[in-house]
Structures are given as C-alpha cells and as structure tokens.
Amino acid sequence: MEITGADLIRAAALLGAGLSMGFGAIGPGVGEGIVGGSACEAIGRNPREAGLLTRTMLVGQAVSESTGIYSLVVALLLIFVV
C-alpha cells in the first residue's frame, strides 16, 4: 500500500477540519460563558432590569456564536471540497 499525494492532501484537510472546529469552538464557548455569568450577576444586583439584561445577553451570545459558525463553515469546506 502506497501513500499518494492525494491521500496526504485528504489527511491534511481532515486534520485541518478537526483543528478548525476544536480551536473555533473554544472562543465562543468561553465568551458565552462569561456573558452568561455576567448577566446573572447583573440580574442578581438589579432584578428590575432582567428583561433588558436578558435581551442584551442574547444579542451578545449570538454575535459570539458567529465565530463558531465561521469555523464550522471552514471545517465543512475542508471536508467536502478539498
């Protein structure tokens, strides 16, 4: 059994896809955790503003999650296109 250039490229693309999702999920995970924790602290300090804080938290988490979605797109391109 011989390893050809196409096999090497395929292996590198799959490794790159795994790394892309691995590192691409760290940032949004940490960011959303910090945002959620800060929102809980803020609601605990001022319960009257819970609606506004929750709405703002959800917008911040959606923006943070967009980087995770970009890494998913890159991973899917590496898996199915390369």
PyMOL Python script that loads the backbone (N, CA, C, O; Angstrom):
from pymol import cmd

cmd.read_pdbstr("""\
ATOM      1  N   MET A   1       0.852  -1.181   0.000  1.00  0.00           N
ATOM      2  CA  MET A   1       0.000   0.000   0.000  1.00  0.00           C
ATOM      3  C   MET A   1       0.891   1.236   0.000  1.00  0.00           C
ATOM      4  O   MET A   1       1.804   1.375   0.814  1.00  0.00           O
ATOM      5  N   GLU A   2       0.606   2.090  -0.904  1.00  0.00           N
ATOM      6  CA  GLU A   2       1.429   3.274  -1.093  1.00  0.00           C
ATOM      7  C   GLU A   2       0.611   4.534  -0.819  1.00  0.00           C
ATOM      8  O   GLU A   2      -0.542   4.635  -1.237  1.00  0.00           O
ATOM      9  N   ILE A   3       1.204   5.479  -0.125  1.00  0.00           N
ATOM     10  CA  ILE A   3       0.542   6.751   0.168  1.00  0.00           C
ATOM     11  C   ILE A   3       0.844   7.702  -0.975  1.00  0.00           C
ATOM     12  O   ILE A   3       2.001   7.995  -1.279  1.00  0.00           O
ATOM     13  N   THR A   4      -0.228   8.177  -1.602  1.00  0.00           N
ATOM     14  CA  THR A   4      -0.062   9.102  -2.722  1.00  0.00           C
ATOM     15  C   THR A   4      -0.247  10.534  -2.237  1.00  0.00           C
ATOM     16  O   THR A   4      -0.596  10.773  -1.081  1.00  0.00           O
ATOM     17  N   GLY A   5      -0.010  11.473  -3.132  1.00  0.00           N
ATOM     18  CA  GLY A   5      -0.177  12.879  -2.797  1.00  0.00           C
ATOM     19  C   GLY A   5      -1.619  13.224  -2.463  1.00  0.00           C
ATOM     20  O   GLY A   5      -1.883  14.054  -1.593  1.00  0.00           O
ATOM     21  N   ALA A   6      -2.565  12.573  -3.170  1.00  0.00           N
ATOM     22  CA  ALA A   6      -3.985  12.839  -2.906  1.00  0.00           C
ATOM     23  C   ALA A   6      -4.377  12.367  -1.506  1.00  0.00           C
ATOM     24  O   ALA A   6      -5.176  13.010  -0.826  1.00  0.00           O
ATOM     25  N   ASP A   7      -3.804  11.233  -1.083  1.00  0.00           N
ATOM     26  CA  ASP A   7      -4.089  10.735   0.269  1.00  0.00           C
ATOM     27  C   ASP A   7      -3.539  11.688   1.319  1.00  0.00           C
ATOM     28  O   ASP A   7      -4.186  11.933   2.337  1.00  0.00           O
ATOM     29  N   LEU A   8      -2.374  12.216   1.083  1.00  0.00           N
ATOM     30  CA  LEU A   8      -1.747  13.146   2.019  1.00  0.00           C
ATOM     31  C   LEU A   8      -2.553  14.443   2.117  1.00  0.00           C
ATOM     32  O   LEU A   8      -2.738  14.988   3.206  1.00  0.00           O
ATOM     33  N   ILE A   9      -3.028  14.928   0.973  1.00  0.00           N
ATOM     34  CA  ILE A   9      -3.841  16.144   0.972  1.00  0.00           C
ATOM     35  C   ILE A   9      -5.157  15.914   1.703  1.00  0.00           C
ATOM     36  O   ILE A   9      -5.612  16.776   2.455  1.00  0.00           O
ATOM     37  N   ARG A  10      -5.767  14.753   1.483  1.00  0.00           N
ATOM     38  CA  ARG A  10      -7.024  14.425   2.154  1.00  0.00           C
ATOM     39  C   ARG A  10      -6.829  14.342   3.671  1.00  0.00           C
ATOM     40  O   ARG A  10      -7.655  14.833   4.440  1.00  0.00           O
ATOM     41  N   ALA A  11      -5.735  13.717   4.086  1.00  0.00           N
ATOM     42  CA  ALA A  11      -5.443  13.606   5.515  1.00  0.00           C
ATOM     43  C   ALA A  11      -5.209  14.979   6.133  1.00  0.00           C
ATOM     44  O   ALA A  11      -5.680  15.252   7.236  1.00  0.00           O
ATOM     45  N   ALA A  12      -4.483  15.844   5.426  1.00  0.00           N
ATOM     46  CA  ALA A  12      -4.233  17.190   5.933  1.00  0.00           C
ATOM     47  C   ALA A  12      -5.526  18.005   6.009  1.00  0.00           C
ATOM     48  O   ALA A  12      -5.711  18.796   6.934  1.00  0.00           O
ATOM     49  N   ALA A  13      -6.426  17.807   5.029  1.00  0.00           N
ATOM     50  CA  ALA A  13      -7.701  18.530   5.052  1.00  0.00           C
ATOM     51  C   ALA A  13      -8.548  18.079   6.234  1.00  0.00           C
ATOM     52  O   ALA A  13      -9.169  18.910   6.898  1.00  0.00           O
ATOM     53  N   LEU A  14      -8.585  16.777   6.508  1.00  0.00           N
ATOM     54  CA  LEU A  14      -9.365  16.287   7.642  1.00  0.00           C
ATOM     55  C   LEU A  14      -8.763  16.737   8.976  1.00  0.00           C
ATOM     56  O   LEU A  14      -9.496  17.072   9.906  1.00  0.00           O
ATOM     57  N   LEU A  15      -7.449  16.745   9.066  1.00  0.00           N
ATOM     58  CA  LEU A  15      -6.792  17.237  10.274  1.00  0.00           C
ATOM     59  C   LEU A  15      -7.071  18.728  10.460  1.00  0.00           C
ATOM     60  O   LEU A  15      -7.335  19.181  11.574  1.00  0.00           O
ATOM     61  N   GLY A  16      -7.012  19.479   9.378  1.00  0.00           N
ATOM     62  CA  GLY A  16      -7.319  20.908   9.446  1.00  0.00           C
ATOM     63  C   GLY A  16      -8.758  21.179   9.844  1.00  0.00           C
ATOM     64  O   GLY A  16      -9.036  22.134  10.569  1.00  0.00           O
ATOM     65  N   ALA A  17      -9.680  20.336   9.369  1.00  0.00           N
ATOM     66  CA  ALA A  17     -11.084  20.495   9.745  1.00  0.00           C
ATOM     67  C   ALA A  17     -11.278  20.254  11.239  1.00  0.00           C
ATOM     68  O   ALA A  17     -12.017  20.982  11.903  1.00  0.00           O
ATOM     69  N   GLY A  18     -10.616  19.236  11.757  1.00  0.00           N
ATOM     70  CA  GLY A  18     -10.716  18.960  13.185  1.00  0.00           C
ATOM     71  C   GLY A  18     -10.125  20.073  14.025  1.00  0.00           C
ATOM     72  O   GLY A  18     -10.703  20.470  15.037  1.00  0.00           O
ATOM     73  N   LEU A  19      -8.977  20.576  13.610  1.00  0.00           N
ATOM     74  CA  LEU A  19      -8.357  21.691  14.343  1.00  0.00           C
ATOM     75  C   LEU A  19      -9.199  22.954  14.248  1.00  0.00           C
ATOM     76  O   LEU A  19      -9.310  23.711  15.212  1.00  0.00           O
ATOM     77  N   SER A  20      -9.792  23.175  13.075  1.00  0.00           N
ATOM     78  CA  SER A  20     -10.634  24.357  12.897  1.00  0.00           C
ATOM     79  C   SER A  20     -11.815  24.338  13.857  1.00  0.00           C
ATOM     80  O   SER A  20     -12.126  25.352  14.482  1.00  0.00           O
ATOM     81  N   MET A  21     -12.468  23.199  13.974  1.00  0.00           N
ATOM     82  CA  MET A  21     -13.606  23.114  14.896  1.00  0.00           C
ATOM     83  C   MET A  21     -13.153  23.123  16.349  1.00  0.00           C
ATOM     84  O   MET A  21     -13.829  23.691  17.207  1.00  0.00           O
ATOM     85  N   GLY A  22     -12.022  22.504  16.628  1.00  0.00           N
ATOM     86  CA  GLY A  22     -11.532  22.476  18.008  1.00  0.00           C
ATOM     87  C   GLY A  22     -11.188  23.857  18.522  1.00  0.00           C
ATOM     88  O   GLY A  22     -11.664  24.275  19.577  1.00  0.00           O
ATOM     89  N   PHE A  23     -10.352  24.570  17.766  1.00  0.00           N
ATOM     90  CA  PHE A  23      -9.960  25.912  18.193  1.00  0.00           C
ATOM     91  C   PHE A  23     -11.085  26.922  17.969  1.00  0.00           C
ATOM     92  O   PHE A  23     -11.195  27.901  18.707  1.00  0.00           O
ATOM     93  N   GLY A  24     -11.917  26.689  16.957  1.00  0.00           N
ATOM     94  CA  GLY A  24     -13.009  27.612  16.674  1.00  0.00           C
ATOM     95  C   GLY A  24     -14.129  27.551  17.691  1.00  0.00           C
ATOM     96  O   GLY A  24     -14.927  28.484  17.776  1.00  0.00           O
ATOM     97  N   ALA A  25     -14.211  26.480  18.466  1.00  0.00           N
ATOM     98  CA  ALA A  25     -15.262  26.353  19.467  1.00  0.00           C
ATOM     99  C   ALA A  25     -14.822  26.857  20.837  1.00  0.00           C
ATOM    100  O   ALA A  25     -15.663  27.096  21.704  1.00  0.00           O
ATOM    101  N   ILE A  26     -13.528  27.021  21.043  1.00  0.00           N
ATOM    102  CA  ILE A  26     -13.036  27.482  22.340  1.00  0.00           C
ATOM    103  C   ILE A  26     -13.475  28.926  22.611  1.00  0.00           C
ATOM    104  O   ILE A  26     -13.992  29.230  23.686  1.00  0.00           O
ATOM    105  N   GLY A  27     -13.269  29.795  21.648  1.00  0.00           N
ATOM    106  CA  GLY A  27     -13.596  31.210  21.829  1.00  0.00           C
ATOM    107  C   GLY A  27     -15.060  31.461  22.124  1.00  0.00           C
ATOM    108  O   GLY A  27     -15.375  32.105  23.125  1.00  0.00           O
ATOM    109  N   PRO A  28     -15.973  30.973  21.284  1.00  0.00           N
ATOM    110  CA  PRO A  28     -17.385  31.188  21.582  1.00  0.00           C
ATOM    111  C   PRO A  28     -17.820  30.550  22.896  1.00  0.00           C
ATOM    112  O   PRO A  28     -18.659  31.110  23.601  1.00  0.00           O
ATOM    113  N   GLY A  29     -17.268  29.396  23.234  1.00  0.00           N
ATOM    114  CA  GLY A  29     -17.641  28.745  24.492  1.00  0.00           C
ATOM    115  C   GLY A  29     -17.254  29.578  25.691  1.00  0.00           C
ATOM    116  O   GLY A  29     -18.050  29.769  26.610  1.00  0.00           O
ATOM    117  N   VAL A  30     -16.036  30.072  25.680  1.00  0.00           N
ATOM    118  CA  VAL A  30     -15.575  30.911  26.790  1.00  0.00           C
ATOM    119  C   VAL A  30     -16.334  32.241  26.806  1.00  0.00           C
ATOM    120  O   VAL A  30     -16.749  32.713  27.864  1.00  0.00           O
ATOM    121  N   GLY A  31     -16.509  32.833  25.636  1.00  0.00           N
ATOM    122  CA  GLY A  31     -17.205  34.119  25.560  1.00  0.00           C
ATOM    123  C   GLY A  31     -18.638  34.039  26.032  1.00  0.00           C
ATOM    124  O   GLY A  31     -19.102  34.906  26.773  1.00  0.00           O
ATOM    125  N   GLU A  32     -19.348  32.996  25.606  1.00  0.00           N
ATOM    126  CA  GLU A  32     -20.736  32.861  26.028  1.00  0.00           C
ATOM    127  C   GLU A  32     -20.844  32.559  27.521  1.00  0.00           C
ATOM    128  O   GLU A  32     -21.793  32.991  28.176  1.00  0.00           O
ATOM    129  N   GLY A  33     -19.890  31.830  28.048  1.00  0.00           N
ATOM    130  CA  GLY A  33     -19.885  31.575  29.490  1.00  0.00           C
ATOM    131  C   GLY A  33     -19.672  32.841  30.290  1.00  0.00           C
ATOM    132  O   GLY A  33     -20.343  33.061  31.299  1.00  0.00           O
ATOM    133  N   ILE A  34     -18.756  33.668  29.855  1.00  0.00           N
ATOM    134  CA  ILE A  34     -18.505  34.937  30.549  1.00  0.00           C
ATOM    135  C   ILE A  34     -19.721  35.846  30.456  1.00  0.00           C
ATOM    136  O   ILE A  34     -20.111  36.465  31.445  1.00  0.00           O
ATOM    137  N   VAL A  35     -20.321  35.931  29.272  1.00  0.00           N
ATOM    138  CA  VAL A  35     -21.505  36.783  29.098  1.00  0.00           C
ATOM    139  C   VAL A  35     -22.661  36.294  29.965  1.00  0.00           C
ATOM    140  O   VAL A  35     -23.336  37.096  30.610  1.00  0.00           O
ATOM    141  N   GLY A  36     -22.891  34.980  29.983  1.00  0.00           N
ATOM    142  CA  GLY A  36     -23.976  34.436  30.796  1.00  0.00           C
ATOM    143  C   GLY A  36     -23.754  34.667  32.278  1.00  0.00           C
ATOM    144  O   GLY A  36     -24.686  35.026  32.998  1.00  0.00           O
ATOM    145  N   GLY A  37     -22.526  34.465  32.743  1.00  0.00           N
ATOM    146  CA  GLY A  37     -22.213  34.690  34.150  1.00  0.00           C
ATOM    147  C   GLY A  37     -22.357  36.144  34.546  1.00  0.00           C
ATOM    148  O   GLY A  37     -22.879  36.458  35.616  1.00  0.00           O
ATOM    149  N   SER A  38     -21.891  37.033  33.676  1.00  0.00           N
ATOM    150  CA  SER A  38     -22.019  38.463  33.975  1.00  0.00           C
ATOM    151  C   SER A  38     -23.476  38.899  33.989  1.00  0.00           C
ATOM    152  O   SER A  38     -23.873  39.729  34.807  1.00  0.00           O
ATOM    153  N   ALA A  39     -24.274  38.340  33.082  1.00  0.00           N
ATOM    154  CA  ALA A  39     -25.696  38.690  33.059  1.00  0.00           C
ATOM    155  C   ALA A  39     -26.391  38.197  34.333  1.00  0.00           C
ATOM    156  O   ALA A  39     -27.241  38.897  34.883  1.00  0.00           O
ATOM    157  N   CYS A  40     -26.037  37.009  34.799  1.00  0.00           N
ATOM    158  CA  CYS A  40     -26.627  36.502  36.050  1.00  0.00           C
ATOM    159  C   CYS A  40     -26.258  37.396  37.231  1.00  0.00           C
ATOM    160  O   CYS A  40     -27.102  37.675  38.083  1.00  0.00           O
ATOM    161  N   GLU A  41     -25.013  37.842  37.287  1.00  0.00           N
ATOM    162  CA  GLU A  41     -24.601  38.749  38.357  1.00  0.00           C
ATOM    163  C   GLU A  41     -25.366  40.066  38.282  1.00  0.00           C
ATOM    164  O   GLU A  41     -25.803  40.603  39.299  1.00  0.00           O
ATOM    165  N   ALA A  42     -25.523  40.585  37.045  1.00  0.00           N
ATOM    166  CA  ALA A  42     -26.219  41.861  36.888  1.00  0.00           C
ATOM    167  C   ALA A  42     -27.694  41.733  37.256  1.00  0.00           C
ATOM    168  O   ALA A  42     -28.254  42.642  37.869  1.00  0.00           O
ATOM    169  N   ILE A  43     -28.325  40.635  36.897  1.00  0.00           N
ATOM    170  CA  ILE A  43     -29.726  40.427  37.247  1.00  0.00           C
ATOM    171  C   ILE A  43     -29.869  40.267  38.752  1.00  0.00           C
ATOM    172  O   ILE A  43     -30.858  40.714  39.334  1.00  0.00           O
ATOM    173  N   GLY A  44     -28.888  39.630  39.389  1.00  0.00           N
ATOM    174  CA  GLY A  44     -28.916  39.495  40.840  1.00  0.00           C
ATOM    175  C   GLY A  44     -28.805  40.834  41.542  1.00  0.00           C
ATOM    176  O   GLY A  44     -29.383  41.026  42.612  1.00  0.00           O
ATOM    177  N   ARG A  45     -28.066  41.764  40.946  1.00  0.00           N
ATOM    178  CA  ARG A  45     -27.915  43.089  41.549  1.00  0.00           C
ATOM    179  C   ARG A  45     -29.127  43.978  41.293  1.00  0.00           C
ATOM    180  O   ARG A  45     -29.512  44.780  42.143  1.00  0.00           O
ATOM    181  N   ASN A  46     -29.728  43.823  40.100  1.00  0.00           N
ATOM    182  CA  ASN A  46     -30.842  44.690  39.721  1.00  0.00           C
ATOM    183  C   ASN A  46     -31.913  43.859  39.013  1.00  0.00           C
ATOM    184  O   ASN A  46     -31.958  43.840  37.783  1.00  0.00           O
ATOM    185  N   PRO A  47     -32.772  43.175  39.767  1.00  0.00           N
ATOM    186  CA  PRO A  47     -33.770  42.287  39.155  1.00  0.00           C
ATOM    187  C   PRO A  47     -34.804  42.997  38.289  1.00  0.00           C
ATOM    188  O   PRO A  47     -35.420  42.370  37.427  1.00  0.00           O
ATOM    189  N   ARG A  48     -35.000  44.277  38.503  1.00  0.00           N
ATOM    190  CA  ARG A  48     -35.988  45.009  37.707  1.00  0.00           C
ATOM    191  C   ARG A  48     -35.601  45.107  36.237  1.00  0.00           C
ATOM    192  O   ARG A  48     -36.468  45.222  35.370  1.00  0.00           O
ATOM    193  N   GLU A  49     -34.319  45.062  35.959  1.00  0.00           N
ATOM    194  CA  GLU A  49     -33.826  45.187  34.580  1.00  0.00           C
ATOM    195  C   GLU A  49     -33.562  43.830  33.937  1.00  0.00           C
ATOM    196  O   GLU A  49     -32.791  43.743  32.982  1.00  0.00           O
ATOM    197  N   ALA A  50     -34.186  42.777  34.442  1.00  0.00           N
ATOM    198  CA  ALA A  50     -33.916  41.426  33.944  1.00  0.00           C
ATOM    199  C   ALA A  50     -34.245  41.291  32.456  1.00  0.00           C
ATOM    200  O   ALA A  50     -33.500  40.642  31.721  1.00  0.00           O
ATOM    201  N   GLY A  51     -35.334  41.885  32.005  1.00  0.00           N
ATOM    202  CA  GLY A  51     -35.715  41.785  30.588  1.00  0.00           C
ATOM    203  C   GLY A  51     -34.686  42.409  29.667  1.00  0.00           C
ATOM    204  O   GLY A  51     -34.299  41.813  28.663  1.00  0.00           O
ATOM    205  N   LEU A  52     -34.243  43.615  30.009  1.00  0.00           N
ATOM    206  CA  LEU A  52     -33.249  44.299  29.193  1.00  0.00           C
ATOM    207  C   LEU A  52     -31.914  43.567  29.215  1.00  0.00           C
ATOM    208  O   LEU A  52     -31.258  43.423  28.183  1.00  0.00           O
ATOM    209  N   LEU A  53     -31.518  43.106  30.395  1.00  0.00           N
ATOM    210  CA  LEU A  53     -30.245  42.386  30.507  1.00  0.00           C
ATOM    211  C   LEU A  53     -30.278  41.066  29.747  1.00  0.00           C
ATOM    212  O   LEU A  53     -29.293  40.693  29.110  1.00  0.00           O
ATOM    213  N   THR A  54     -31.395  40.365  29.809  1.00  0.00           N
ATOM    214  CA  THR A  54     -31.502  39.095  29.089  1.00  0.00           C
ATOM    215  C   THR A  54     -31.459  39.319  27.589  1.00  0.00           C
ATOM    216  O   THR A  54     -30.797  38.571  26.869  1.00  0.00           O
ATOM    217  N   ARG A  55     -32.149  40.328  27.117  1.00  0.00           N
ATOM    218  CA  ARG A  55     -32.151  40.642  25.689  1.00  0.00           C
ATOM    219  C   ARG A  55     -30.743  41.011  25.216  1.00  0.00           C
ATOM    220  O   ARG A  55     -30.291  40.540  24.172  1.00  0.00           O
ATOM    221  N   THR A  56     -30.062  41.842  25.976  1.00  0.00           N
ATOM    222  CA  THR A  56     -28.700  42.238  25.630  1.00  0.00           C
ATOM    223  C   THR A  56     -27.756  41.039  25.676  1.00  0.00           C
ATOM    224  O   THR A  56     -26.872  40.918  24.828  1.00  0.00           O
ATOM    225  N   MET A  57     -27.933  40.154  26.655  1.00  0.00           N
ATOM    226  CA  MET A  57     -27.104  38.962  26.767  1.00  0.00           C
ATOM    227  C   MET A  57     -27.287  38.068  25.549  1.00  0.00           C
ATOM    228  O   MET A  57     -26.308  37.549  25.012  1.00  0.00           O
ATOM    229  N   LEU A  58     -28.520  37.883  25.109  1.00  0.00           N
ATOM    230  CA  LEU A  58     -28.774  37.013  23.964  1.00  0.00           C
ATOM    231  C   LEU A  58     -28.176  37.573  22.682  1.00  0.00           C
ATOM    232  O   LEU A  58     -27.679  36.816  21.848  1.00  0.00           O
ATOM    233  N   VAL A  59     -28.221  38.892  22.516  1.00  0.00           N
ATOM    234  CA  VAL A  59     -27.589  39.503  21.337  1.00  0.00           C
ATOM    235  C   VAL A  59     -26.077  39.303  21.389  1.00  0.00           C
ATOM    236  O   VAL A  59     -25.458  38.989  20.372  1.00  0.00           O
ATOM    237  N   GLY A  60     -25.487  39.481  22.554  1.00  0.00           N
ATOM    238  CA  GLY A  60     -24.046  39.276  22.697  1.00  0.00           C
ATOM    239  C   GLY A  60     -23.642  37.834  22.447  1.00  0.00           C
ATOM    240  O   GLY A  60     -22.599  37.575  21.847  1.00  0.00           O
ATOM    241  N   GLN A  61     -24.452  36.901  22.898  1.00  0.00           N
ATOM    242  CA  GLN A  61     -24.139  35.498  22.658  1.00  0.00           C
ATOM    243  C   GLN A  61     -24.302  35.139  21.188  1.00  0.00           C
ATOM    244  O   GLN A  61     -23.548  34.311  20.676  1.00  0.00           O
ATOM    245  N   ALA A  62     -25.259  35.734  20.503  1.00  0.00           N
ATOM    246  CA  ALA A  62     -25.430  35.474  19.081  1.00  0.00           C
ATOM    247  C   ALA A  62     -24.229  35.979  18.291  1.00  0.00           C
ATOM    248  O   ALA A  62     -23.769  35.317  17.361  1.00  0.00           O
ATOM    249  N   VAL A  63     -23.724  37.148  18.662  1.00  0.00           N
ATOM    250  CA  VAL A  63     -22.531  37.677  17.991  1.00  0.00           C
ATOM    251  C   VAL A  63     -21.325  36.793  18.278  1.00  0.00           C
ATOM    252  O   VAL A  63     -20.516  36.535  17.387  1.00  0.00           O
ATOM    253  N   SER A  64     -21.205  36.336  19.501  1.00  0.00           N
ATOM    254  CA  SER A  64     -20.093  35.460  19.868  1.00  0.00           C
ATOM    255  C   SER A  64     -20.174  34.121  19.128  1.00  0.00           C
ATOM    256  O   SER A  64     -19.146  33.575  18.728  1.00  0.00           O
ATOM    257  N   GLU A  65     -21.360  33.602  18.949  1.00  0.00           N
ATOM    258  CA  GLU A  65     -21.535  32.310  18.298  1.00  0.00           C
ATOM    259  C   GLU A  65     -21.208  32.371  16.804  1.00  0.00           C
ATOM    260  O   GLU A  65     -20.935  31.340  16.190  1.00  0.00           O
ATOM    261  N   SER A  66     -21.233  33.563  16.219  1.00  0.00           N
ATOM    262  CA  SER A  66     -20.956  33.667  14.787  1.00  0.00           C
ATOM    263  C   SER A  66     -19.545  33.189  14.447  1.00  0.00           C
ATOM    264  O   SER A  66     -19.336  32.645  13.363  1.00  0.00           O
ATOM    265  N   THR A  67     -18.580  33.375  15.332  1.00  0.00           N
ATOM    266  CA  THR A  67     -17.234  32.872  15.041  1.00  0.00           C
ATOM    267  C   THR A  67     -17.199  31.349  15.058  1.00  0.00           C
ATOM    268  O   THR A  67     -16.440  30.743  14.303  1.00  0.00           O
ATOM    269  N   GLY A  68     -18.001  30.727  15.900  1.00  0.00           N
ATOM    270  CA  GLY A  68     -18.104  29.273  15.887  1.00  0.00           C
ATOM    271  C   GLY A  68     -18.719  28.770  14.594  1.00  0.00           C
ATOM    272  O   GLY A  68     -18.321  27.726  14.076  1.00  0.00           O
ATOM    273  N   ILE A  69     -19.686  29.509  14.072  1.00  0.00           N
ATOM    274  CA  ILE A  69     -20.316  29.129  12.812  1.00  0.00           C
ATOM    275  C   ILE A  69     -19.334  29.292  11.659  1.00  0.00           C
ATOM    276  O   ILE A  69     -19.329  28.478  10.736  1.00  0.00           O
ATOM    277  N   TYR A  70     -18.502  30.330  11.697  1.00  0.00           N
ATOM    278  CA  TYR A  70     -17.489  30.501  10.654  1.00  0.00           C
ATOM    279  C   TYR A  70     -16.503  29.338  10.659  1.00  0.00           C
ATOM    280  O   TYR A  70     -16.117  28.849   9.597  1.00  0.00           O
ATOM    281  N   SER A  71     -16.098  28.897  11.829  1.00  0.00           N
ATOM    282  CA  SER A  71     -15.173  27.763  11.882  1.00  0.00           C
ATOM    283  C   SER A  71     -15.846  26.487  11.399  1.00  0.00           C
ATOM    284  O   SER A  71     -15.184  25.630  10.815  1.00  0.00           O
ATOM    285  N   LEU A  72     -17.143  26.341  11.629  1.00  0.00           N
ATOM    286  CA  LEU A  72     -17.872  25.191  11.098  1.00  0.00           C
ATOM    287  C   LEU A  72     -17.898  25.228   9.574  1.00  0.00           C
ATOM    288  O   LEU A  72     -17.729  24.191   8.932  1.00  0.00           O
ATOM    289  N   VAL A  73     -18.103  26.393   8.990  1.00  0.00           N
ATOM    290  CA  VAL A  73     -18.105  26.526   7.535  1.00  0.00           C
ATOM    291  C   VAL A  73     -16.741  26.161   6.965  1.00  0.00           C
ATOM    292  O   VAL A  73     -16.653  25.460   5.957  1.00  0.00           O
ATOM    293  N   VAL A  74     -15.682  26.633   7.606  1.00  0.00           N
ATOM    294  CA  VAL A  74     -14.328  26.305   7.146  1.00  0.00           C
ATOM    295  C   VAL A  74     -14.096  24.798   7.244  1.00  0.00           C
ATOM    296  O   VAL A  74     -13.536  24.198   6.327  1.00  0.00           O
ATOM    297  N   ALA A  75     -14.517  24.191   8.335  1.00  0.00           N
ATOM    298  CA  ALA A  75     -14.338  22.748   8.502  1.00  0.00           C
ATOM    299  C   ALA A  75     -15.115  21.968   7.443  1.00  0.00           C
ATOM    300  O   ALA A  75     -14.594  21.006   6.878  1.00  0.00           O
ATOM    301  N   LEU A  76     -16.339  22.370   7.174  1.00  0.00           N
ATOM    302  CA  LEU A  76     -17.123  21.683   6.148  1.00  0.00           C
ATOM    303  C   LEU A  76     -16.518  21.852   4.763  1.00  0.00           C
ATOM    304  O   LEU A  76     -16.541  20.923   3.957  1.00  0.00           O
ATOM    305  N   LEU A  77     -15.979  23.026   4.484  1.00  0.00           N
ATOM    306  CA  LEU A  77     -15.296  23.229   3.193  1.00  0.00           C
ATOM    307  C   LEU A  77     -14.069  22.321   3.094  1.00  0.00           C
ATOM    308  O   LEU A  77     -13.813  21.737   2.041  1.00  0.00           O
ATOM    309  N   LEU A  78     -13.325  22.204   4.167  1.00  0.00           N
ATOM    310  CA  LEU A  78     -12.152  21.331   4.132  1.00  0.00           C
ATOM    311  C   LEU A  78     -12.534  19.864   3.948  1.00  0.00           C
ATOM    312  O   LEU A  78     -11.829  19.112   3.274  1.00  0.00           O
ATOM    313  N   ILE A  79     -13.636  19.469   4.543  1.00  0.00           N
ATOM    314  CA  ILE A  79     -14.036  18.056   4.456  1.00  0.00           C
ATOM    315  C   ILE A  79     -14.600  17.725   3.072  1.00  0.00           C
ATOM    316  O   ILE A  79     -14.232  16.707   2.486  1.00  0.00           O
ATOM    317  N   PHE A  80     -15.479  18.565   2.548  1.00  0.00           N
ATOM    318  CA  PHE A  80     -16.214  18.194   1.346  1.00  0.00           C
ATOM    319  C   PHE A  80     -15.673  18.794   0.040  1.00  0.00           C
ATOM    320  O   PHE A  80     -15.980  18.277  -1.034  1.00  0.00           O
ATOM    321  N   VAL A  81     -14.887  19.854   0.104  1.00  0.00           N
ATOM    322  CA  VAL A  81     -14.394  20.487  -1.107  1.00  0.00           C
ATOM    323  C   VAL A  81     -12.971  20.085  -1.430  1.00  0.00           C
ATOM    324  O   VAL A  81     -12.633  19.849  -2.590  1.00  0.00           O
ATOM    325  N   VAL A  82     -12.136  20.007  -0.405  1.00  0.00           N
ATOM    326  CA  VAL A  82     -10.715  19.692  -0.662  1.00  0.00           C
ATOM    327  C   VAL A  82     -10.570  18.205  -0.864  1.00  0.00           C
ATOM    328  O   VAL A  82      -9.462  17.718  -1.093  1.00  0.00           O
TER     329      VAL A  82
END
""", "prot")
cmd.dss("prot")
cmd.show_as("cartoon", "prot")
cmd.util.cbc("prot")
cmd.orient("prot")
